[in-house]
């Protein structure tokens, strides 16, 4: 009897060990797959805190699904992608300003969503100091997606297709706002742009044409202070002397965040990367060509108390120089980002 009892205990112990190891293997096999954050070696270190939101394949896939899902908007017609098109490096290309629910327009042209890991502040006026907090604004803005967070959560919790995605990314199918924010962040953070002719030129893998070389030299002399390499922005806020437009409600830029009069009409310096794909230009999409932008700096600047001192006398460019600068700016186009199928909606 004693040996029989011992045998039962041994079998129980072994079966328990097998069960534990089996569970451990299942648990390990279901752990999210880490993703590396890859960028050009000449880029500075990113400022985003990846320790607080480690990149995983499953988190990225959930973020992609959310990015294309109309359920984040009140009527299903305005997912994130409605203002951030891949063909425009995830910016708005078809209208001067973003449009949303009930055909309303916002004050501004939607910024392209690439190289966000190097930004400390978001929106043209720097209203948001984290990528995660920024996502709430377009969802709840009356003239964008016009939803409430509570209703979005209810819709996604009813949608059983999300169970698998949340389970894989976060270990349970529970839908929460922080998980939505983290997943969306993972998707857009991987929109890294650094595969351009310019980048190849800097590595000695491509040669500039005469037009591009002259344009590069003009850029270095006249544009690089505000648009320094390799990110082609210093992330500052500047007043560039844009006249107010009568058909757009008043937008005072950075002053709307800080409340400081000296910040009136200051907007973030945008990156020149992919600039040939991000038209229309300026914060309100008023210009539809790079030539028009450069002509503004030459002879369209409106004097005002907060005008950036660097632009007090404009930027002297003749017509030939404008042609050369445009040729150089086109070397900053990353065509791989607009065609990469991993960022395409997966049905």
Buried (B, 14 or more C-beta within 10 A) or exposed (E): EEEEEEEEEEEEEEEEEEEEEEEEEEEEEEEBEEBEEEBBEEBEEBEBEEEEBEBBBBBBBBBBBBBBBBBBBBEEEBBBBBBBBBEBBBBBBEEBBBBBBEEBBBBBBBBBBBBBBBBEBBBBBBBBEBBBEBBBBBBBBEBBBBBEBEEBBEBBBEEEEBBEBBBBBBEEBEBBBEBBBBBBBBBBBBBBBBBBBBBEBBEEEBEBEEBBBBBBBBBEEBBBEBBBEBBBBBBEBBBBBBEEEEEBEEBBBBBBBBEEEEBBBBBBBBBBBBBBBBBBBBBBBBBEEBBBBBBBBBEBBEEEEBBBEEBEEBBEBEEEBBBBBBBBBBBBBBEEBBEBEEBEEEE
